[in-house]
Structures are given as C-alpha cells and as structure tokens.
Amino acid sequence: KADQLILEVGGRCEFQEVEPVLTQVAKKLPFPAQAVSKESLREAREKIKQRELNNQNPWTFKRIASRNMLGCRKYISAFDILNKGRYWGKRCLP
C-alpha cells in the first residue's frame, strides 16, 4: 500500500549515515519506494495539505465522484472514492 513505512532504522545514528543503505534497499524493492526522514515526510504531507487548501479549481475528484457526474460512479471503485483518486495502478499521485 502507498504511504506506508517499510523499514524503520532506530538507534544512535543520523539520517545522512543510513540514507545510502536505505536508498539501495528502496531500489531493490519490487515497487516504487524512497528513503525519507521524519522531517522530509512531514514536509511532504504539509505540501499536499497546502495544495488541497489552496486549490482554486472547483472540480475536484471528491466533488465529481460524490455527485456521480456523467455516471462516473460505475467506473470508480470504493477504494478510489475513499482515497479521492490519488492512487493509479502502482503509483501514488501527489
């Protein structure tokens, strides 16, 4: 599933010390993955939240799906409605 931690490193070490190892592990996984720190994960979530708050387009996925515009509900799964269309195949759209 997208947006989940796969491997967490603890102990007395800095992120810069373990980042190369985590990057190599991420490259070998059979799905898209990346090495992130607590700060970079927080910044990414804040960026997504800001983008949703500053969106001036009234035609959001949530609005279109909830009102069943053009009968789109028969093509949309419950997973898509729950996650507001963020996931497409194996990819997580920002």
KALINPE-V417785 format. One record per residue. N is the residue number from 1. RES is the residue in one small letter. NEAR is the number of other C-alpha atoms within 12 Angstrom. D_FIRST is the distance of its C-alpha to the first C-alpha in whole Angstrom. Layout:
# KALINPE-V417785
N | RES | NEAR | D_FIRST
N | RES | NEAR | D_FIRST
This chain:
# KALINPE-V417785
1 | k | 16 | 0
2 | a | 19 | 4
3 | d | 21 | 7
4 | q | 14 | 7
5 | l | 17 | 10
6 | i | 18 | 10
7 | l | 19 | 14
8 | e | 17 | 16
9 | v | 20 | 20
10 | g | 12 | 23
11 | g | 9 | 26
12 | r | 8 | 29
13 | c | 10 | 28
14 | e | 13 | 27
15 | f | 21 | 24
16 | q | 14 | 26
17 | e | 16 | 27
18 | v | 21 | 24
19 | e | 20 | 22
20 | p | 16 | 23
21 | v | 19 | 22
22 | l | 24 | 18
23 | t | 21 | 19
24 | q | 14 | 20
25 | v | 20 | 17
26 | a | 20 | 15
27 | k | 15 | 17
28 | k | 13 | 17
29 | l | 15 | 13
30 | p | 9 | 12
31 | f | 16 | 10
32 | p | 21 | 11
33 | a | 24 | 11
34 | q | 25 | 14
35 | a | 29 | 16
36 | v | 27 | 16
37 | s | 23 | 19
38 | k | 16 | 19
39 | e | 12 | 21
40 | s | 14 | 19
41 | l | 17 | 16
42 | r | 14 | 19
43 | e | 14 | 20
44 | a | 17 | 17
45 | r | 16 | 17
46 | e | 15 | 20
47 | k | 15 | 21
48 | i | 17 | 18
49 | k | 14 | 20
50 | q | 14 | 23
51 | r | 14 | 22
52 | e | 18 | 22
53 | l | 13 | 25
54 | n | 11 | 27
55 | n | 12 | 26
56 | q | 10 | 29
57 | n | 12 | 28
58 | p | 12 | 29
59 | w | 13 | 27
60 | t | 19 | 23
61 | f | 24 | 20
62 | k | 22 | 21
63 | r | 17 | 24
64 | i | 21 | 25
65 | a | 26 | 22
66 | s | 22 | 24
67 | r | 15 | 27
68 | n | 16 | 26
69 | m | 17 | 28
70 | l | 12 | 30
71 | g | 12 | 28
72 | c | 18 | 24
73 | r | 20 | 23
74 | k | 14 | 24
75 | y | 15 | 21
76 | i | 24 | 18
77 | s | 16 | 16
78 | a | 14 | 15
79 | f | 17 | 12
80 | d | 23 | 13
81 | i | 24 | 16
82 | l | 15 | 14
83 | n | 21 | 12
84 | k | 23 | 15
85 | g | 25 | 14
86 | r | 21 | 12
87 | y | 21 | 10
88 | w | 17 | 12
89 | g | 14 | 11
90 | k | 14 | 9
91 | r | 15 | 10
92 | c | 19 | 9
93 | l | 15 | 13
94 | p | 20 | 15
